[in-house]
Amino acid sequence: MLIRATWLELLKIAARPRSYIGFAAVTVIVGIFQFAMYADGTEYINFIVAPLQQTFSISGKILNASLVSFVVLQMLIIQVPLLVALVTGDLISGEAAMGTVRLLLTKPVSRTTILLSKFFAGSIYIALLLFWLALLSLGVGHLLFGSGDLIVLKSDGLIILQDGDILWRFFAAYGVSFLAMLVIGSLSLCLSVFSDNSIGPIVSTMAVIILFTIIGALEVPILDGIKPFLFTSHMAVWRSFFEDPIPKEQMINSCLVLGTHVVIFMGISLWSFNRKDILS
């Protein structure tokens, strides 16, 4: 029953025009960036690494698919939450706005099954969106720029990852990014349960992200105890896979925090949705 309900929810998502905004946006942004790097990327990279060449002897192809994909992932992981919220924030509130929520809740299917089917459908959408991002950045990137070692610049040093040691890091990074986006999806779905229009959950989700990000950036001692528990403090955990050695303890802790947020948001959603008044 859950599988069938999830499939029906996927069909609903596919029928909504806004569901394709994310794929279109990713395609345009990645395409423009790759075109710019293909046209003038070499000069730009040479300008960036010029200070390093005064100390180190750098040879080989610095501008490659790995570097472009790494920059794309850093760039788009900020915009992807909005693209996710556009769809997941509409899963319940969209039904309410169209007046179909009453019909939905009178079906011979438990409310828990209905909500979980929407959650799983939203999760599949997120996975497809990230897969499309990976396909464009890594797949097309290899065709345009070829392969090579990845140079990762950090505030306290420089990391060079060998070409044969990169692909699995990207797969792992996208996997953790999926968990981070799942937090956004569960948050917007949770807010969607309490709303009768689609705009509210989307705007509220972005407002929460902005608020948590600001709190995390403030250098105020009284907030230091809160920051480790904010999901925004762990959204960039995927970068851990591009360190050497990988900070496993920090990465596991971040994944636990993100996973806990998913459980909390879905717990609130289930509690509220099962008590939702369909007569009001």
N, C-alpha and C positions, 0 to 999 in steps of 0.2 A: 504493500500500500504506500509506504514512504517513497519507494523508488518511482512509482507511477506519479505520485503527487509532485515529486521533484522534477520529473520530466515535463509535466504540465506547466510548472512554474518557469522552467527553462523556455518553453514555447511562448509564455507570456513575455518574458524578458526579450526574446528574439523579435516579438511583434512590436515592441516599443521603439520608436525612432531614436530616443535618447540613449539607448543601449549601444548604439554605434558611434556616438560622439567620442567615447574613450578611444576606440580603435582608430578613428579618423585623426584625433588629436595626436596620438602616439605616432601614427604614420607621418603626419606633417612635421612634427617636431624633430623626430629622428631623421627624416629625410632631409630637412633643411640643414640640420647640424652636420650630417654626413657629407652633404654637398659642399658646405662651407669648408669642412676639413679636407675634402678631396681637392678643392680648388686652391686654398691658401693655408692648409694645415701645416705643411712643412715649415714655412716661414714662422708661423706662430709657435710651433714646438721648439724651433731653434732659438727663438727669443726667450722662451721659458727656461730652457736648459742652459742658456749661455753662461749664467753664473756658476753652474755646476762644472762646466767644461774648463773653467779656470783651475779647478781642483782635481777633477777626475778626467780620465780619458774615456769618452763615450763613443762607441762605434755600433754599427748595426742600424736596423730600421726601427726608430723610436715610434714613429707614427704607424700604428698597425691596428688591427681589429680589436685587440685586447684593450689598448689604451682608449680607443673611441668608445667601446662598449662600457668601459669603466666610468668614463665621463658621462655617458648617456644615462647610466644607472643612477649616478649621483644627482644628475639634473632632473630626471623624471620622477624619482621617488618622492619628490616634493609635490609634484602635480598630480600623481596617480591617486592619492587619497580623495581629491575632489572628483575625479573620474569614477572612482568606486562609489562614492556617496551619491552621485547622480542616479545610480541604478539601485543600490541597496536601500537608500533612503526612501524609495518609492514603492517598495515591495508591499507594505501594509497600508501606508497613507494613500497610495495610489488607488487601492481598492476602496478606501473610504471616500476619496474624492469622486470616484465614478459611481458610488452608491452600490457597489457589488459586495461590500464587506459582509452585509447581512446574509446575502445568499451564500457567500463563502462559508460562513460560520454555521449555517444550517445544514450543511452537507453531512452525510453519515461518516465523517472522518473526524478524529479527535483534533482539538485545537492545537495540541502539542505537535501532532503530525503535520498539520498545516504550517505552523511556524517553522518547524525543522526543515520542511521541504523548501520553504523560502530561503532559509539560511544556507542549505546545501546548494540550491540553485545559484544564490549569490556568490557562494564560494567557488563554484565552477566558473562563473563569469570572471571572477578575479583571477583565477588560474589561467583562463584563456587570454585575458588582457596582458598578464605578465609573460605568457608564452609568446604572444605576438611581439611584445617588446624585445624579448630575447631573440626571437627569430630575425627581427629587423636589425638589431644592433650587432649580434654575433654572426648570424648567417650572411646578411647582406654586407656587413662589415668585412668579413673575410674575403668576399668577392672583390670589394673595392680597395681594401688596404693590405690584405694578406695577413699572415701570422707573424708573431715575433714575441720577444720578451716584454713584460709589463713593468714599467717604472712607476712606482707609487711614491709620490712626494708627501712627506709628513712634516709636521711642525718641528719634530725633534730628530729627523733623519730621512734617509732614503732607502727604499726597499726595491730590489730588483727580483722579480719572479720569472723563472725560466718558462719558456713557451710550453713545454710538456707538463708543467705543473699549474697551468692556469684554468683549463676548461672545467675541471671538477670544482674549482673555487667559484666559478660563475654559476654553475648549477646549484651549489650549496647556497650562494648568495641569493639567488632567485627563490630558493626554497624558504629561506628565512624572511625574505621580503614578502612572500605570500602570507606568512604568519602575521607580519606587521600589518599588511593590508586587510587581513581577516579581522583584526581588531577594529579597523575603521568600518568594515562591513557590518560587524556585530553591533557597533555603537550606533551607526545610522539606522540599522534595523530596529534596535531598541527604541530609539527616538521616534521611529516611524509608527510604532505601536501606539504612542501617545498623541499622534497628530492626525488631523483629518485632511491635510493637504501635503503635497510633495515638497514644497519649498521649505517648510519649517525644519524637517529633519536634516535636509542637505545643508542649510545655513547653520543650523545648530551644531552639526558635526564639525564643520569648518571652524566655527567659533570656539568649540572645545579644543580643537587642535591648536589654534592660535593662542588661546589662553594658556594651555599647558606648555607650549613652546616658550612663551614669554616668561612664565614662572621658572622654567628650566634655565633660561638665559640670565635671569636676575642674580646678581652676586649679593644676595642677602642671606646672612647666616641663619636666620629663623626658617628659611625655606629649604635649607640643605637636607633636612630630614624628610622632606616631601618628595624631592626630585627623583630619588631612586625608584619611587612607586608610580611615577607618571609614565604612561606608555610612550609618550613622545620622547622620553629620555632614552628609549631603546629602539626607536624606529630605524636607526642607522646601524644596527648590530651586524648587518650584512658585511660591513667594512672589515669586520674581524677576520673574515676569510682571506683577506688580502694583506694580512700581517704575517710576519715570520719571526718567531713561532706564533701560531694562532692562540690567542688568549681564551682557552677553552672554558675556564671557570666563569669569566665575564660573559662569554657568549651563552653558556647554559643558563646563567642567572637572568640574562635579558630575555631569553626564550620563555623562561618560566613566568616572568612578569607579563609578557605579552599574552601567553596562554591563559594566565589567570584573569586578565582583562576580558578575554573572549568568553570565558566561563561566567564571569560576573555579569557581563552585558546580556548574555543569552539567558542567564538565570532570571534577571529582571524582566526580560522580554516574555519569557514563558509564564512567569507569575502574573504579569499584567494582562497578557493576551488571553489567558485562561479565565480571567475575571472581567473581560471586556463586555460592556453592556451593548448588545446589538439592537436594543429597542430605542436607545436615545438618538 
